[in-house]
Amino acid sequence: MKKILLALVLMFSLSSFGQTINEIPIKDLDVQYLQIVGTSKMLSSKLTIAIDIGQRTKLFSSNTDTTLLKDENGEGLIFNSMIDALNFMSANGYDFVTANILTVGGQNVYHYLMRKKI
């Protein structure tokens, strides 16, 4: 019984560190506000979500290299919709504040401001 309990605790602790930004778990980010930036994928209804926490980016890297939400394998997370991303961020300790939608090159880019729950 103790072995099963230990295995469950280890699996839970590993899964809680699955989603990261800059290799920092979302729940451990030391920021009060962040912005979700959702961009639709070509020929798909899915979205790629990047997170803006005000971090500096390297000169010759794309912004998505460091701001994509990544899973435990280092792959970018793909969401079905912005509501899917909002539910994900709410489950990770953030509340919705406001939203803006911009059209860039005929493609909608969604900007959602989130605030860490107190």
C-alpha angles and dihedrals in degrees: 000000000000091000092053092048091048091049091051092049091050093048091049093049092049093049092050089062093049101101115059145167114207086352091299117120111248093239090055098053111126096222133107095206135028136172126228112214113195121193122183117238120239113270092357139095091221125101134223109220124209124182124220111203095160094264123153117249127214116263098245101031127092116248091243092062091074105021104051116112104244132198127225090279093054093252121136114257116241120208129200093223143342088267088058088053092046091052089048093051092045089054087052096054107274134119126210116249109170143331139221129185122205128185113223118179092343091307125110117236115194122209116192120180114215132189127205112252114250 
